[in-house]
Amino acid sequence: MGYASYMKRPMSAFPFFLRRFRGLCCTMVAVSLLAGCQAPMATVKITPTPTTLIYSYIIAHGMARGRVMSGDLAPQDVIRLAQADQMALLSVLMAEKEPSRKNFLQMKKSMLVFLSQIRQGA
């Protein structure tokens, strides 16, 4: 038993098959991460449903209420905001009642006008 026997690397506490399994798992993780870089980007299509339309309107309506409660709107801005709110509500209800491409486009247009009225003067 010489000096060289004490300098040997100690054996791992893992059994042989677990060491191989650990190496295999690390290799598989590395390959899957690199494969993810090469995979085509998946596109998600989100189609509006009546529930999402109502939620969108309710969120925008809450934003409008907050804008009015801030107190920095002129009376004519409040009237324009109320008219845009009414048009947005009617278009959302129409898109919910009769879901067609035309109604969804009209709803989108009126919601954009409503949101621009909320933002105006900020």
Backbone as XML, in Angstrom:
<?xml version="1.0"?>
<chain id="A" units="angstrom">
  <residue number="1" name="MET">
    <atom name="N" x="0.831" y="-1.153" z="0.000"/>
    <atom name="CA" x="0.000" y="0.000" z="0.000"/>
    <atom name="C" x="0.887" y="1.232" z="0.000"/>
  </residue>
  <residue number="2" name="GLY">
    <atom name="N" x="1.023" y="1.758" z="-1.168"/>
    <atom name="CA" x="1.893" y="2.898" z="-1.314"/>
    <atom name="C" x="1.122" y="4.210" z="-1.300"/>
  </residue>
  <residue number="3" name="TYR">
    <atom name="N" x="1.873" y="5.217" z="-1.584"/>
    <atom name="CA" x="1.326" y="6.564" z="-1.581"/>
    <atom name="C" x="0.262" y="6.732" z="-2.671"/>
  </residue>
  <residue number="4" name="ALA">
    <atom name="N" x="0.410" y="6.081" z="-3.792"/>
    <atom name="CA" x="-0.492" y="6.208" z="-4.928"/>
    <atom name="C" x="-1.876" y="5.659" z="-4.601"/>
  </residue>
  <residue number="5" name="SER">
    <atom name="N" x="-1.981" y="4.681" z="-3.731"/>
    <atom name="CA" x="-3.293" y="4.110" z="-3.417"/>
    <atom name="C" x="-4.148" y="5.102" z="-2.633"/>
  </residue>
  <residue number="6" name="TYR">
    <atom name="N" x="-3.532" y="6.003" z="-1.921"/>
    <atom name="CA" x="-4.292" y="7.011" z="-1.177"/>
    <atom name="C" x="-4.741" y="8.171" z="-2.070"/>
  </residue>
  <residue number="7" name="MET">
    <atom name="N" x="-4.106" y="8.333" z="-3.226"/>
    <atom name="CA" x="-4.415" y="9.446" z="-4.112"/>
    <atom name="C" x="-5.507" y="9.108" z="-5.126"/>
  </residue>
  <residue number="8" name="LYS">
    <atom name="N" x="-6.027" y="7.926" z="-5.105"/>
    <atom name="CA" x="-7.061" y="7.553" z="-6.060"/>
    <atom name="C" x="-8.347" y="8.309" z="-5.746"/>
  </residue>
  <residue number="9" name="ARG">
    <atom name="N" x="-9.090" y="8.571" z="-6.806"/>
    <atom name="CA" x="-10.368" y="9.244" z="-6.644"/>
    <atom name="C" x="-11.348" y="8.307" z="-5.965"/>
  </residue>
  <residue number="10" name="PRO">
    <atom name="N" x="-12.084" y="8.780" z="-4.941"/>
    <atom name="CA" x="-13.031" y="7.897" z="-4.276"/>
    <atom name="C" x="-14.204" y="7.570" z="-5.197"/>
  </residue>
  <residue number="11" name="MET">
    <atom name="N" x="-14.729" y="6.385" z="-5.029"/>
    <atom name="CA" x="-15.882" y="5.950" z="-5.819"/>
    <atom name="C" x="-17.101" y="6.748" z="-5.392"/>
  </residue>
  <residue number="12" name="SER">
    <atom name="N" x="-17.967" y="6.966" z="-6.335"/>
    <atom name="CA" x="-19.199" y="7.694" z="-6.049"/>
    <atom name="C" x="-20.105" y="6.840" z="-5.170"/>
  </residue>
  <residue number="13" name="ALA">
    <atom name="N" x="-20.928" y="7.511" z="-4.378"/>
    <atom name="CA" x="-21.850" y="6.792" z="-3.511"/>
    <atom name="C" x="-22.978" y="6.160" z="-4.321"/>
  </residue>
  <residue number="14" name="PHE">
    <atom name="N" x="-23.211" y="6.683" z="-5.536"/>
    <atom name="CA" x="-24.257" y="6.119" z="-6.379"/>
    <atom name="C" x="-23.802" y="4.788" z="-6.968"/>
  </residue>
  <residue number="15" name="PRO">
    <atom name="N" x="-24.670" y="3.819" z="-7.043"/>
    <atom name="CA" x="-24.343" y="2.594" z="-7.763"/>
    <atom name="C" x="-24.126" y="2.900" z="-9.243"/>
  </residue>
  <residue number="16" name="PHE">
    <atom name="N" x="-23.521" y="1.962" z="-9.932"/>
    <atom name="CA" x="-23.147" y="2.159" z="-11.327"/>
    <atom name="C" x="-24.343" y="2.538" z="-12.197"/>
  </residue>
  <residue number="17" name="PHE">
    <atom name="N" x="-25.474" y="1.849" z="-12.091"/>
    <atom name="CA" x="-26.615" y="2.120" z="-12.972"/>
    <atom name="C" x="-27.247" y="3.486" z="-12.675"/>
  </residue>
  <residue number="18" name="LEU">
    <atom name="N" x="-27.170" y="3.927" z="-11.417"/>
    <atom name="CA" x="-27.714" y="5.245" z="-11.096"/>
    <atom name="C" x="-26.819" y="6.355" z="-11.649"/>
  </residue>
  <residue number="19" name="ARG">
    <atom name="N" x="-25.510" y="6.119" z="-11.666"/>
    <atom name="CA" x="-24.605" y="7.089" z="-12.261"/>
    <atom name="C" x="-24.867" y="7.206" z="-13.751"/>
  </residue>
  <residue number="20" name="ARG">
    <atom name="N" x="-25.094" y="6.086" z="-14.393"/>
    <atom name="CA" x="-25.406" y="6.095" z="-15.828"/>
    <atom name="C" x="-26.750" y="6.792" z="-16.070"/>
  </residue>
  <residue number="21" name="PHE">
    <atom name="N" x="-27.720" y="6.514" z="-15.213"/>
    <atom name="CA" x="-29.049" y="7.106" z="-15.355"/>
    <atom name="C" x="-28.973" y="8.619" z="-15.177"/>
  </residue>
  <residue number="22" name="ARG">
    <atom name="N" x="-28.185" y="9.054" z="-14.223"/>
    <atom name="CA" x="-28.013" y="10.491" z="-13.985"/>
    <atom name="C" x="-27.395" y="11.147" z="-15.217"/>
  </residue>
  <residue number="23" name="GLY">
    <atom name="N" x="-26.395" y="10.532" z="-15.779"/>
    <atom name="CA" x="-25.768" y="11.060" z="-16.994"/>
    <atom name="C" x="-26.726" y="11.078" z="-18.166"/>
  </residue>
  <residue number="24" name="LEU">
    <atom name="N" x="-27.543" y="10.022" z="-18.290"/>
    <atom name="CA" x="-28.522" y="9.947" z="-19.364"/>
    <atom name="C" x="-29.575" y="11.048" z="-19.203"/>
  </residue>
  <residue number="25" name="CYS">
    <atom name="N" x="-30.026" y="11.276" z="-17.982"/>
    <atom name="CA" x="-31.021" y="12.325" z="-17.725"/>
    <atom name="C" x="-30.465" y="13.702" z="-18.060"/>
  </residue>
  <residue number="26" name="CYS">
    <atom name="N" x="-29.235" y="13.955" z="-17.666"/>
    <atom name="CA" x="-28.616" y="15.246" z="-17.977"/>
    <atom name="C" x="-28.482" y="15.434" z="-19.484"/>
  </residue>
  <residue number="27" name="THR">
    <atom name="N" x="-28.104" y="14.378" z="-20.180"/>
    <atom name="CA" x="-27.978" y="14.448" z="-21.627"/>
    <atom name="C" x="-29.329" y="14.709" z="-22.280"/>
  </residue>
  <residue number="28" name="MET">
    <atom name="N" x="-30.366" y="14.022" z="-21.814"/>
    <atom name="CA" x="-31.711" y="14.194" z="-22.388"/>
    <atom name="C" x="-32.233" y="15.611" z="-22.144"/>
  </residue>
  <residue number="29" name="VAL">
    <atom name="N" x="-31.968" y="16.157" z="-20.979"/>
    <atom name="CA" x="-32.403" y="17.536" z="-20.690"/>
    <atom name="C" x="-31.686" y="18.506" z="-21.622"/>
  </residue>
  <residue number="30" name="ALA">
    <atom name="N" x="-30.396" y="18.331" z="-21.801"/>
    <atom name="CA" x="-29.631" y="19.219" z="-22.671"/>
    <atom name="C" x="-30.116" y="19.120" z="-24.115"/>
  </residue>
  <residue number="31" name="VAL">
    <atom name="N" x="-30.366" y="17.903" z="-24.580"/>
    <atom name="CA" x="-30.841" y="17.715" z="-25.955"/>
    <atom name="C" x="-32.230" y="18.316" z="-26.126"/>
  </residue>
  <residue number="32" name="SER">
    <atom name="N" x="-33.108" y="18.129" z="-25.148"/>
    <atom name="CA" x="-34.464" y="18.678" z="-25.284"/>
    <atom name="C" x="-34.449" y="20.206" z="-25.252"/>
  </residue>
  <residue number="33" name="LEU">
    <atom name="N" x="-33.561" y="20.809" z="-24.466"/>
    <atom name="CA" x="-33.450" y="22.270" z="-24.465"/>
    <atom name="C" x="-32.958" y="22.776" z="-25.812"/>
  </residue>
  <residue number="34" name="LEU">
    <atom name="N" x="-31.993" y="22.087" z="-26.379"/>
    <atom name="CA" x="-31.501" y="22.499" z="-27.690"/>
    <atom name="C" x="-32.525" y="22.226" z="-28.778"/>
  </residue>
  <residue number="35" name="ALA">
    <atom name="N" x="-33.282" y="21.160" z="-28.647"/>
    <atom name="CA" x="-34.323" y="20.859" z="-29.632"/>
    <atom name="C" x="-35.437" y="21.896" z="-29.562"/>
  </residue>
  <residue number="36" name="GLY">
    <atom name="N" x="-35.697" y="22.428" z="-28.388"/>
    <atom name="CA" x="-36.708" y="23.463" z="-28.248"/>
    <atom name="C" x="-36.333" y="24.722" z="-29.006"/>
  </residue>
  <residue number="37" name="CYS">
    <atom name="N" x="-35.057" y="24.979" z="-29.128"/>
    <atom name="CA" x="-34.611" y="26.146" z="-29.894"/>
    <atom name="C" x="-34.864" y="25.957" z="-31.381"/>
  </residue>
  <residue number="38" name="GLN">
    <atom name="N" x="-34.841" y="24.713" z="-31.844"/>
    <atom name="CA" x="-35.006" y="24.430" z="-33.259"/>
    <atom name="C" x="-36.457" y="24.211" z="-33.664"/>
  </residue>
  <residue number="39" name="ALA">
    <atom name="N" x="-37.323" y="24.001" z="-32.697"/>
    <atom name="CA" x="-38.722" y="23.719" z="-33.009"/>
    <atom name="C" x="-39.410" y="24.978" z="-33.525"/>
  </residue>
  <residue number="40" name="PRO">
    <atom name="N" x="-40.352" y="24.816" z="-34.451"/>
    <atom name="CA" x="-41.066" y="25.996" z="-34.930"/>
    <atom name="C" x="-41.938" y="26.572" z="-33.823"/>
  </residue>
  <residue number="41" name="MET">
    <atom name="N" x="-42.046" y="27.895" z="-33.828"/>
    <atom name="CA" x="-42.813" y="28.554" z="-32.787"/>
    <atom name="C" x="-44.298" y="28.262" z="-32.988"/>
  </residue>
  <residue number="42" name="ALA">
    <atom name="N" x="-44.929" y="27.769" z="-31.952"/>
    <atom name="CA" x="-46.351" y="27.446" z="-32.041"/>
    <atom name="C" x="-47.159" y="28.732" z="-31.938"/>
  </residue>
  <residue number="43" name="THR">
    <atom name="N" x="-48.150" y="28.836" z="-32.777"/>
    <atom name="CA" x="-49.017" y="30.006" z="-32.715"/>
    <atom name="C" x="-50.310" y="29.602" z="-32.046"/>
  </residue>
  <residue number="44" name="VAL">
    <atom name="N" x="-50.768" y="30.458" z="-31.197"/>
    <atom name="CA" x="-52.004" y="30.200" z="-30.478"/>
    <atom name="C" x="-53.063" y="31.121" z="-31.046"/>
  </residue>
  <residue number="45" name="LYS">
    <atom name="N" x="-54.157" y="30.535" z="-31.487"/>
    <atom name="CA" x="-55.260" y="31.340" z="-31.977"/>
    <atom name="C" x="-56.232" y="31.551" z="-30.839"/>
  </residue>
  <residue number="46" name="ILE">
    <atom name="N" x="-56.518" y="32.800" z="-30.597"/>
    <atom name="CA" x="-57.472" y="33.127" z="-29.554"/>
    <atom name="C" x="-58.707" y="33.697" z="-30.234"/>
  </residue>
  <residue number="47" name="THR">
    <atom name="N" x="-59.787" y="32.975" z="-30.141"/>
    <atom name="CA" x="-61.030" y="33.465" z="-30.713"/>
    <atom name="C" x="-61.888" y="34.004" z="-29.584"/>
  </residue>
  <residue number="48" name="PRO">
    <atom name="N" x="-62.424" y="35.190" z="-29.764"/>
    <atom name="CA" x="-63.228" y="35.772" z="-28.698"/>
    <atom name="C" x="-64.529" y="35.000" z="-28.497"/>
  </residue>
  <residue number="49" name="THR">
    <atom name="N" x="-64.880" y="34.819" z="-27.271"/>
    <atom name="CA" x="-66.145" y="34.187" z="-26.929"/>
    <atom name="C" x="-67.017" y="35.241" z="-26.262"/>
  </residue>
  <residue number="50" name="PRO">
    <atom name="N" x="-68.305" y="34.984" z="-26.118"/>
    <atom name="CA" x="-69.147" y="35.971" z="-25.440"/>
    <atom name="C" x="-68.647" y="36.316" z="-24.041"/>
  </residue>
  <residue number="51" name="THR">
    <atom name="N" x="-68.097" y="35.354" z="-23.343"/>
    <atom name="CA" x="-67.598" y="35.616" z="-21.997"/>
    <atom name="C" x="-66.393" y="36.554" z="-22.031"/>
  </residue>
  <residue number="52" name="THR">
    <atom name="N" x="-65.454" y="36.333" z="-22.948"/>
    <atom name="CA" x="-64.292" y="37.217" z="-23.014"/>
    <atom name="C" x="-64.681" y="38.614" z="-23.459"/>
  </residue>
  <residue number="53" name="LEU">
    <atom name="N" x="-65.704" y="38.712" z="-24.302"/>
    <atom name="CA" x="-66.154" y="40.031" z="-24.735"/>
    <atom name="C" x="-66.717" y="40.817" z="-23.560"/>
  </residue>
  <residue number="54" name="ILE">
    <atom name="N" x="-67.513" y="40.152" z="-22.752"/>
    <atom name="CA" x="-68.102" y="40.827" z="-21.594"/>
    <atom name="C" x="-67.021" y="41.207" z="-20.590"/>
  </residue>
  <residue number="55" name="TYR">
    <atom name="N" x="-66.066" y="40.312" z="-20.350"/>
    <atom name="CA" x="-64.975" y="40.623" z="-19.432"/>
    <atom name="C" x="-64.180" y="41.827" z="-19.923"/>
  </residue>
  <residue number="56" name="SER">
    <atom name="N" x="-63.922" y="41.882" z="-21.226"/>
    <atom name="CA" x="-63.171" y="43.013" z="-21.783"/>
    <atom name="C" x="-63.929" y="44.314" z="-21.571"/>
  </residue>
  <residue number="57" name="TYR">
    <atom name="N" x="-65.229" y="44.268" z="-21.805"/>
    <atom name="CA" x="-66.029" y="45.478" z="-21.606"/>
    <atom name="C" x="-66.031" y="45.895" z="-20.133"/>
  </residue>
  <residue number="58" name="ILE">
    <atom name="N" x="-66.198" y="44.930" z="-19.242"/>
    <atom name="CA" x="-66.257" y="45.253" z="-17.811"/>
    <atom name="C" x="-64.936" y="45.876" z="-17.351"/>
  </residue>
  <residue number="59" name="ILE">
    <atom name="N" x="-63.824" y="45.363" z="-17.846"/>
    <atom name="CA" x="-62.524" y="45.925" z="-17.482"/>
    <atom name="C" x="-62.402" y="47.358" z="-18.000"/>
  </residue>
  <residue number="60" name="ALA">
    <atom name="N" x="-62.793" y="47.577" z="-19.267"/>
    <atom name="CA" x="-62.725" y="48.920" z="-19.832"/>
    <atom name="C" x="-63.685" y="49.862" z="-19.109"/>
  </residue>
  <residue number="61" name="HIS">
    <atom name="N" x="-64.851" y="49.360" z="-18.736"/>
    <atom name="CA" x="-65.821" y="50.182" z="-18.008"/>
    <atom name="C" x="-65.256" y="50.598" z="-16.647"/>
  </residue>
  <residue number="62" name="GLY">
    <atom name="N" x="-64.576" y="49.685" z="-15.988"/>
    <atom name="CA" x="-63.935" y="50.015" z="-14.716"/>
    <atom name="C" x="-62.848" y="51.066" z="-14.888"/>
  </residue>
  <residue number="63" name="MET">
    <atom name="N" x="-62.121" y="50.990" z="-15.999"/>
    <atom name="CA" x="-61.110" y="52.003" z="-16.275"/>
    <atom name="C" x="-61.766" y="53.364" z="-16.486"/>
  </residue>
  <residue number="64" name="ALA">
    <atom name="N" x="-62.901" y="53.373" z="-17.174"/>
    <atom name="CA" x="-63.611" y="54.629" z="-17.415"/>
    <atom name="C" x="-64.133" y="55.213" z="-16.105"/>
  </residue>
  <residue number="65" name="ARG">
    <atom name="N" x="-64.651" y="54.365" z="-15.240"/>
    <atom name="CA" x="-65.136" y="54.850" z="-13.940"/>
    <atom name="C" x="-63.998" y="55.472" z="-13.143"/>
  </residue>
  <residue number="66" name="GLY">
    <atom name="N" x="-62.859" y="54.836" z="-13.159"/>
    <atom name="CA" x="-61.700" y="55.392" z="-12.457"/>
    <atom name="C" x="-61.272" y="56.725" z="-13.035"/>
  </residue>
  <residue number="67" name="ARG">
    <atom name="N" x="-61.354" y="56.825" z="-14.354"/>
    <atom name="CA" x="-60.986" y="58.092" z="-15.009"/>
    <atom name="C" x="-61.949" y="59.202" z="-14.616"/>
  </residue>
  <residue number="68" name="VAL">
    <atom name="N" x="-63.249" y="58.892" z="-14.557"/>
    <atom name="CA" x="-64.240" y="59.897" z="-14.156"/>
    <atom name="C" x="-64.056" y="60.253" z="-12.689"/>
  </residue>
  <residue number="69" name="MET">
    <atom name="N" x="-63.782" y="59.280" z="-11.843"/>
    <atom name="CA" x="-63.621" y="59.547" z="-10.414"/>
    <atom name="C" x="-62.356" y="60.341" z="-10.115"/>
  </residue>
  <residue number="70" name="SER">
    <atom name="N" x="-61.396" y="60.343" z="-11.040"/>
    <atom name="CA" x="-60.191" y="61.128" z="-10.807"/>
    <atom name="C" x="-60.495" y="62.621" z="-10.781"/>
  </residue>
  <residue number="71" name="GLY">
    <atom name="N" x="-61.583" y="63.024" z="-11.439"/>
    <atom name="CA" x="-62.033" y="64.411" z="-11.379"/>
    <atom name="C" x="-61.330" y="65.370" z="-12.310"/>
  </residue>
  <residue number="72" name="ASP">
    <atom name="N" x="-60.484" y="64.888" z="-13.190"/>
    <atom name="CA" x="-59.765" y="65.805" z="-14.066"/>
    <atom name="C" x="-60.332" y="65.857" z="-15.483"/>
  </residue>
  <residue number="73" name="LEU">
    <atom name="N" x="-61.551" y="65.353" z="-15.683"/>
    <atom name="CA" x="-62.186" y="65.410" z="-16.998"/>
    <atom name="C" x="-63.118" y="66.612" z="-17.076"/>
  </residue>
  <residue number="74" name="ALA">
    <atom name="N" x="-63.113" y="67.234" z="-18.231"/>
    <atom name="CA" x="-64.052" y="68.327" z="-18.479"/>
    <atom name="C" x="-65.439" y="67.722" z="-18.731"/>
  </residue>
  <residue number="75" name="PRO">
    <atom name="N" x="-66.505" y="68.490" z="-18.530"/>
    <atom name="CA" x="-67.860" y="67.952" z="-18.737"/>
    <atom name="C" x="-68.088" y="67.379" z="-20.135"/>
  </residue>
  <residue number="76" name="GLN">
    <atom name="N" x="-67.547" y="68.024" z="-21.175"/>
    <atom name="CA" x="-67.736" y="67.488" z="-22.528"/>
    <atom name="C" x="-66.986" y="66.168" z="-22.711"/>
  </residue>
  <residue number="77" name="ASP">
    <atom name="N" x="-65.863" y="65.993" z="-22.010"/>
    <atom name="CA" x="-65.128" y="64.719" z="-22.074"/>
    <atom name="C" x="-65.913" y="63.610" z="-21.384"/>
  </residue>
  <residue number="78" name="VAL">
    <atom name="N" x="-66.599" y="63.946" z="-20.313"/>
    <atom name="CA" x="-67.420" y="62.953" z="-19.622"/>
    <atom name="C" x="-68.562" y="62.506" z="-20.520"/>
  </residue>
  <residue number="79" name="ILE">
    <atom name="N" x="-69.161" y="63.444" z="-21.249"/>
    <atom name="CA" x="-70.259" y="63.093" z="-22.161"/>
    <atom name="C" x="-69.747" y="62.206" z="-23.284"/>
  </residue>
  <residue number="80" name="ARG">
    <atom name="N" x="-68.604" y="62.563" z="-23.874"/>
    <atom name="CA" x="-68.029" y="61.722" z="-24.939"/>
    <atom name="C" x="-67.679" y="60.333" z="-24.420"/>
  </residue>
  <residue number="81" name="LEU">
    <atom name="N" x="-67.177" y="60.282" z="-23.193"/>
    <atom name="CA" x="-66.823" y="58.997" z="-22.598"/>
    <atom name="C" x="-68.071" y="58.150" z="-22.365"/>
  </residue>
  <residue number="82" name="ALA">
    <atom name="N" x="-69.145" y="58.779" z="-21.907"/>
    <atom name="CA" x="-70.403" y="58.048" z="-21.682"/>
    <atom name="C" x="-70.984" y="57.538" z="-22.999"/>
  </residue>
  <residue number="83" name="GLN">
    <atom name="N" x="-70.882" y="58.324" z="-24.062"/>
    <atom name="CA" x="-71.380" y="57.879" z="-25.367"/>
    <atom name="C" x="-70.552" y="56.715" z="-25.905"/>
  </residue>
  <residue number="84" name="ALA">
    <atom name="N" x="-69.244" y="56.797" z="-25.756"/>
    <atom name="CA" x="-68.376" y="55.703" z="-26.202"/>
    <atom name="C" x="-68.641" y="54.447" z="-25.379"/>
  </residue>
  <residue number="85" name="ASP">
    <atom name="N" x="-68.914" y="54.628" z="-24.082"/>
    <atom name="CA" x="-69.248" y="53.502" z="-23.208"/>
    <atom name="C" x="-70.524" y="52.822" z="-23.672"/>
  </residue>
  <residue number="86" name="GLN">
    <atom name="N" x="-71.526" y="53.623" z="-24.003"/>
    <atom name="CA" x="-72.800" y="53.065" z="-24.449"/>
    <atom name="C" x="-72.636" y="52.317" z="-25.769"/>
  </residue>
  <residue number="87" name="MET">
    <atom name="N" x="-71.873" y="52.879" z="-26.698"/>
    <atom name="CA" x="-71.657" y="52.210" z="-27.986"/>
    <atom name="C" x="-70.870" y="50.910" z="-27.807"/>
  </residue>
  <residue number="88" name="ALA">
    <atom name="N" x="-69.910" y="50.919" z="-26.911"/>
    <atom name="CA" x="-69.134" y="49.703" z="-26.653"/>
    <atom name="C" x="-70.032" y="48.619" z="-26.049"/>
  </residue>
  <residue number="89" name="LEU">
    <atom name="N" x="-70.885" y="49.016" z="-25.110"/>
    <atom name="CA" x="-71.796" y="48.040" z="-24.503"/>
    <atom name="C" x="-72.745" y="47.461" z="-25.538"/>
  </residue>
  <residue number="90" name="LEU">
    <atom name="N" x="-73.318" y="48.313" z="-26.371"/>
    <atom name="CA" x="-74.246" y="47.822" z="-27.391"/>
    <atom name="C" x="-73.551" y="46.895" z="-28.389"/>
  </residue>
  <residue number="91" name="SER">
    <atom name="N" x="-72.344" y="47.233" z="-28.776"/>
    <atom name="CA" x="-71.633" y="46.378" z="-29.735"/>
    <atom name="C" x="-71.233" y="45.042" z="-29.107"/>
  </residue>
  <residue number="92" name="VAL">
    <atom name="N" x="-70.883" y="45.041" z="-27.829"/>
    <atom name="CA" x="-70.554" y="43.782" z="-27.150"/>
    <atom name="C" x="-71.803" y="42.911" z="-27.044"/>
  </residue>
  <residue number="93" name="LEU">
    <atom name="N" x="-72.923" y="43.524" z="-26.709"/>
    <atom name="CA" x="-74.171" y="42.751" z="-26.614"/>
    <atom name="C" x="-74.585" y="42.198" z="-27.972"/>
  </residue>
  <residue number="94" name="MET">
    <atom name="N" x="-74.377" y="42.977" z="-29.027"/>
    <atom name="CA" x="-74.712" y="42.504" z="-30.374"/>
    <atom name="C" x="-73.798" y="41.350" z="-30.786"/>
  </residue>
  <residue number="95" name="ALA">
    <atom name="N" x="-72.512" y="41.477" z="-30.478"/>
    <atom name="CA" x="-71.572" y="40.397" z="-30.814"/>
    <atom name="C" x="-71.867" y="39.145" z="-30.001"/>
  </residue>
  <residue number="96" name="GLU">
    <atom name="N" x="-72.387" y="39.318" z="-28.805"/>
    <atom name="CA" x="-72.755" y="38.148" z="-27.997"/>
    <atom name="C" x="-74.020" y="37.500" z="-28.533"/>
  </residue>
  <residue number="97" name="LYS">
    <atom name="N" x="-74.973" y="38.322" z="-28.930"/>
    <atom name="CA" x="-76.250" y="37.791" z="-29.413"/>
    <atom name="C" x="-76.096" y="37.119" z="-30.767"/>
  </residue>
  <residue number="98" name="GLU">
    <atom name="N" x="-75.400" y="37.779" z="-31.678"/>
    <atom name="CA" x="-75.195" y="37.254" z="-33.026"/>
    <atom name="C" x="-73.700" y="37.257" z="-33.341"/>
  </residue>
  <residue number="99" name="PRO">
    <atom name="N" x="-72.986" y="36.198" z="-32.951"/>
    <atom name="CA" x="-71.530" y="36.176" z="-33.188"/>
    <atom name="C" x="-71.208" y="35.984" z="-34.673"/>
  </residue>
  <residue number="100" name="SER">
    <atom name="N" x="-70.851" y="37.062" z="-35.320"/>
    <atom name="CA" x="-70.415" y="37.009" z="-36.715"/>
    <atom name="C" x="-69.157" y="37.856" z="-36.857"/>
  </residue>
  <residue number="101" name="ARG">
    <atom name="N" x="-68.490" y="37.693" z="-37.951"/>
    <atom name="CA" x="-67.253" y="38.448" z="-38.176"/>
    <atom name="C" x="-67.533" y="39.950" z="-38.196"/>
  </residue>
  <residue number="102" name="LYS">
    <atom name="N" x="-68.628" y="40.323" z="-38.823"/>
    <atom name="CA" x="-69.000" y="41.741" z="-38.906"/>
    <atom name="C" x="-69.229" y="42.322" z="-37.507"/>
  </residue>
  <residue number="103" name="ASN">
    <atom name="N" x="-69.950" y="41.580" z="-36.672"/>
    <atom name="CA" x="-70.233" y="42.070" z="-35.315"/>
    <atom name="C" x="-68.974" y="42.122" z="-34.453"/>
  </residue>
  <residue number="104" name="PHE">
    <atom name="N" x="-68.075" y="41.160" z="-34.638"/>
    <atom name="CA" x="-66.820" y="41.187" z="-33.885"/>
    <atom name="C" x="-65.953" y="42.377" z="-34.307"/>
  </residue>
  <residue number="105" name="LEU">
    <atom name="N" x="-65.922" y="42.665" z="-35.601"/>
    <atom name="CA" x="-65.152" y="43.818" z="-36.067"/>
    <atom name="C" x="-65.751" y="45.128" z="-35.549"/>
  </residue>
  <residue number="106" name="GLN">
    <atom name="N" x="-67.082" y="45.215" z="-35.560"/>
    <atom name="CA" x="-67.731" y="46.411" z="-35.029"/>
    <atom name="C" x="-67.453" y="46.559" z="-33.528"/>
  </residue>
  <residue number="107" name="MET">
    <atom name="N" x="-67.501" y="45.438" z="-32.817"/>
    <atom name="CA" x="-67.220" y="45.463" z="-31.376"/>
    <atom name="C" x="-65.779" y="45.911" z="-31.127"/>
  </residue>
  <residue number="108" name="LYS">
    <atom name="N" x="-64.850" y="45.384" z="-31.909"/>
    <atom name="CA" x="-63.448" y="45.764" z="-31.750"/>
    <atom name="C" x="-63.257" y="47.254" z="-32.001"/>
  </residue>
  <residue number="109" name="LYS">
    <atom name="N" x="-63.907" y="47.757" z="-33.052"/>
    <atom name="CA" x="-63.794" y="49.175" z="-33.381"/>
    <atom name="C" x="-64.360" y="50.049" z="-32.266"/>
  </residue>
  <residue number="110" name="SER">
    <atom name="N" x="-65.539" y="49.694" z="-31.755"/>
    <atom name="CA" x="-66.149" y="50.522" z="-30.708"/>
    <atom name="C" x="-65.374" y="50.422" z="-29.396"/>
  </residue>
  <residue number="111" name="MET">
    <atom name="N" x="-64.787" y="49.260" z="-29.106"/>
    <atom name="CA" x="-63.967" y="49.141" z="-27.896"/>
    <atom name="C" x="-62.696" y="49.986" z="-28.022"/>
  </residue>
  <residue number="112" name="LEU">
    <atom name="N" x="-62.118" y="50.038" z="-29.213"/>
    <atom name="CA" x="-60.929" y="50.878" z="-29.402"/>
    <atom name="C" x="-61.267" y="52.359" z="-29.235"/>
  </residue>
  <residue number="113" name="VAL">
    <atom name="N" x="-62.425" y="52.770" z="-29.743"/>
    <atom name="CA" x="-62.863" y="54.154" z="-29.562"/>
    <atom name="C" x="-63.081" y="54.432" z="-28.075"/>
  </residue>
  <residue number="114" name="PHE">
    <atom name="N" x="-63.697" y="53.476" z="-27.398"/>
    <atom name="CA" x="-63.965" y="53.630" z="-25.951"/>
    <atom name="C" x="-62.653" y="53.761" z="-25.185"/>
  </residue>
  <residue number="115" name="LEU">
    <atom name="N" x="-61.696" y="52.905" z="-25.493"/>
    <atom name="CA" x="-60.403" y="52.964" z="-24.806"/>
    <atom name="C" x="-59.643" y="54.254" z="-25.127"/>
  </residue>
  <residue number="116" name="SER">
    <atom name="N" x="-59.786" y="54.730" z="-26.355"/>
    <atom name="CA" x="-59.117" y="55.999" z="-26.684"/>
    <atom name="C" x="-59.752" y="57.168" z="-25.964"/>
  </residue>
  <residue number="117" name="GLN">
    <atom name="N" x="-61.069" y="57.103" z="-25.734"/>
    <atom name="CA" x="-61.735" y="58.156" z="-24.972"/>
    <atom name="C" x="-61.293" y="58.124" z="-23.508"/>
  </residue>
  <residue number="118" name="ILE">
    <atom name="N" x="-61.053" y="56.941" z="-22.984"/>
    <atom name="CA" x="-60.561" y="56.826" z="-21.597"/>
    <atom name="C" x="-59.176" y="57.454" z="-21.504"/>
  </residue>
  <residue number="119" name="ARG">
    <atom name="N" x="-58.340" y="57.172" z="-22.460"/>
    <atom name="CA" x="-56.949" y="57.632" z="-22.439"/>
    <atom name="C" x="-56.824" y="59.121" z="-22.758"/>
  </residue>
  <residue number="120" name="GLN">
    <atom name="N" x="-57.775" y="59.652" z="-23.526"/>
    <atom name="CA" x="-57.700" y="61.035" z="-23.977"/>
    <atom name="C" x="-57.626" y="62.014" z="-22.805"/>
  </residue>
  <residue number="121" name="GLY">
    <atom name="N" x="-56.702" y="62.906" z="-22.873"/>
    <atom name="CA" x="-56.558" y="63.909" z="-21.839"/>
    <atom name="C" x="-55.732" y="63.455" z="-20.637"/>
  </residue>
  <residue number="122" name="ALA">
    <atom name="N" x="-55.158" y="62.261" z="-20.733"/>
    <atom name="CA" x="-54.364" y="61.758" z="-19.610"/>
    <atom name="C" x="-53.007" y="62.398" z="-19.578"/>
  </residue>
</chain>
